[in-house]
Amino acid sequence: MPIDALLFDKDGTLFDFAATWEAFARAFLLRITQNDLDRATVVGRTIGFGMIENRFSPDSIVIAGTPSEIADALMPSLPEMEHAAIVDLINEEAARAPQAEAVPLIPFLDGLRQRGIKLGVATNDAESPALAHLGAAGIEDRFDFIAGFDSGHGAKPGPGQLLAFAAHVGVDPSRVAMVGDSTHDLKAGRAAGMVTIGVLTGLAGPEDLSPLADVVLPDIGHIPGWLAA
């Protein structure tokens, strides 16, 4: 069946996960611990980030979790802070995080639009930093739909964002492909009845994604060739 619409995860899919979120994690952890490296190292372990190695563990809550879920994991280590304050700091630092494009995004997205394909973004980030990231890359206006976990459709792996996109662009879910780097993305795609495309620009390997993906590609730049084939 032809694909008429593509819905992208943001981090690890449109943008390389490690290059973007390692910088975020380091800045956030130092800020939240008043530049106490030892305490930042301890707190970092609760969200699966090693300050010394400057690297996430494959099971880090940051990979696919919402800011609220990340704050939940941090609360026991930050008893002096309210949950809402932690979420606010996560969103603030996330909006500042440098974005490393997985491929040159403007020509990639323009090429898809020229083929008449509807485009959207579904992220477990909050909507505000997601818009900031897409705007900074100059691609916000390439998308017909952008949703964060707080946009009113729920979060992945639930299918709410995905079904809202399909309804918004008027395309049957079976003719939409969900593109993502995590099992959360692909589980959401399966739950919505969509085609699922896994990409390897996050932390998950092909062995993680293949059971849930119709195809696993090195990065989103391979999608036009896959569509043509």
MOLINKA-V852950 format. One record per residue. N is the residue number from 0. RES is the residue in one small letter. SS is DSSP state (@ for helix, = for strand, . for the rest). OMEGA is omega as a letter, one per 40 degrees, with the letter a starting at -180 (none if undefined). NEAR is the number of other ideal C-beta (glycine too) atoms within 12 Angstrom. Layout:
{{N	RES	SS	OMEGA	NEAR} {N	RES	SS	OMEGA	NEAR}}
This chain:
{{0	m	.	a	15} {1	p	.	i	17} {2	i	.	a	33} {3	d	.	a	28} {4	a	=	i	38} {5	l	=	i	48} {6	l	=	a	52} {7	f	=	i	49} {8	d	.	a	52} {9	k	.	a	52} {10	d	=	a	48} {11	g	.	a	43} {12	t	.	i	50} {13	l	.	a	49} {14	f	=	i	40} {15	d	.	a	30} {16	f	@	a	38} {17	a	@	a	32} {18	a	@	a	23} {19	t	@	a	39} {20	w	@	i	45} {21	e	@	i	30} {22	a	@	i	26} {23	f	@	a	41} {24	a	@	a	41} {25	r	@	a	34} {26	a	@	a	28} {27	f	@	a	36} {28	l	@	i	42} {29	l	@	i	24} {30	r	@	a	24} {31	i	@	i	35} {32	t	.	i	26} {33	q	.	i	15} {34	n	.	i	14} {35	d	.	a	16} {36	l	@	a	16} {37	d	@	i	16} {38	r	@	i	21} {39	a	@	i	30} {40	t	@	i	23} {41	v	@	a	22} {42	v	@	a	35} {43	g	@	a	39} {44	r	@	a	26} {45	t	@	i	30} {46	i	.	i	39} {47	g	.	i	28} {48	f	=	i	38} {49	g	=	a	23} {50	m	.	a	29} {51	i	.	a	15} {52	e	.	a	16} {53	n	.	a	20} {54	r	=	i	22} {55	f	=	i	37} {56	s	.	a	18} {57	p	.	a	24} {58	d	.	a	19} {59	s	.	i	32} {60	i	.	a	30} {61	v	.	a	43} {62	i	.	a	38} {63	a	.	a	41} {64	g	.	i	32} {65	t	.	i	34} {66	p	@	i	39} {67	s	@	i	26} {68	e	@	i	27} {69	i	@	i	43} {70	a	@	i	31} {71	d	@	a	21} {72	a	@	a	28} {73	l	@	a	38} {74	m	@	a	23} {75	p	.	a	17} {76	s	.	a	24} {77	l	.	a	31} {78	p	.	a	11} {79	e	.	a	15} {80	m	.	i	22} {81	e	.	i	14} {82	h	@	a	21} {83	a	@	i	15} {84	a	@	i	18} {85	i	@	i	33} {86	v	@	i	33} {87	d	@	i	23} {88	l	@	i	30} {89	i	@	a	43} {90	n	@	a	32} {91	e	@	i	22} {92	e	@	i	31} {93	a	@	a	39} {94	a	@	a	29} {95	r	@	a	22} {96	a	.	i	33} {97	p	.	a	23} {98	q	.	i	33} {99	a	.	a	26} {100	e	=	i	29} {101	a	.	i	37} {102	v	.	i	28} {103	p	.	a	18} {104	l	@	a	34} {105	i	@	i	19} {106	p	@	i	17} {107	f	@	a	31} {108	l	@	i	35} {109	d	@	i	19} {110	g	@	i	24} {111	l	@	i	35} {112	r	@	i	23} {113	q	@	i	13} {114	r	.	i	20} {115	g	.	a	17} {116	i	.	i	31} {117	k	=	a	30} {118	l	=	i	40} {119	g	=	i	43} {120	v	=	i	46} {121	a	=	a	51} {122	t	.	i	49} {123	n	.	i	44} {124	d	.	i	49} {125	a	.	a	34} {126	e	@	a	32} {127	s	@	i	25} {128	p	@	i	37} {129	a	@	i	41} {130	l	@	i	27} {131	a	@	a	26} {132	h	@	a	38} {133	l	@	i	36} {134	g	@	i	20} {135	a	@	i	22} {136	a	.	i	29} {137	g	.	a	18} {138	i	.	a	32} {139	e	@	a	25} {140	d	@	i	16} {141	r	@	a	29} {142	f	.	i	36} {143	d	.	a	30} {144	f	=	i	34} {145	i	=	a	36} {146	a	=	i	41} {147	g	.	a	37} {148	f	.	a	37} {149	d	.	a	24} {150	s	.	i	27} {151	g	.	a	12} {152	h	.	a	30} {153	g	.	a	25} {154	a	.	i	33} {155	k	.	e	45} {156	p	.	i	30} {157	g	.	a	25} {158	p	.	a	32} {159	g	@	i	25} {160	q	@	a	47} {161	l	@	i	48} {162	l	@	i	31} {163	a	@	i	28} {164	f	@	a	43} {165	a	@	i	35} {166	a	@	a	24} {167	h	@	a	26} {168	v	@	i	25} {169	g	.	a	15} {170	v	.	i	32} {171	d	.	a	21} {172	p	@	a	32} {173	s	@	i	23} {174	r	@	i	24} {175	v	=	i	42} {176	a	=	i	46} {177	m	=	a	50} {178	v	=	a	53} {179	g	=	a	51} {180	d	.	a	48} {181	s	.	i	44} {182	t	@	i	34} {183	h	@	a	41} {184	d	@	a	49} {185	l	@	i	40} {186	k	@	i	28} {187	a	@	i	40} {188	g	@	i	42} {189	r	@	a	30} {190	a	@	a	24} {191	a	.	a	36} {192	g	.	a	21} {193	m	.	i	40} {194	v	=	a	35} {195	t	=	i	42} {196	i	=	i	39} {197	g	=	i	43} {198	v	=	a	44} {199	l	.	i	32} {200	t	.	i	39} {201	g	.	a	42} {202	l	.	a	32} {203	a	.	i	34} {204	g	.	i	20} {205	p	@	i	18} {206	e	@	i	14} {207	d	@	a	28} {208	l	@	a	37} {209	s	@	a	19} {210	p	@	a	17} {211	l	@	a	30} {212	a	.	i	33} {213	d	.	i	23} {214	v	=	i	28} {215	v	=	a	30} {216	l	=	i	31} {217	p	.	i	23} {218	d	.	a	32} {219	i	@	i	42} {220	g	@	i	25} {221	h	@	a	23} {222	i	@	i	35} {223	p	@	i	25} {224	g	@	i	15} {225	w	@	i	25} {226	l	@	a	25} {227	a	@	a	12} {228	a	.	none	10}}
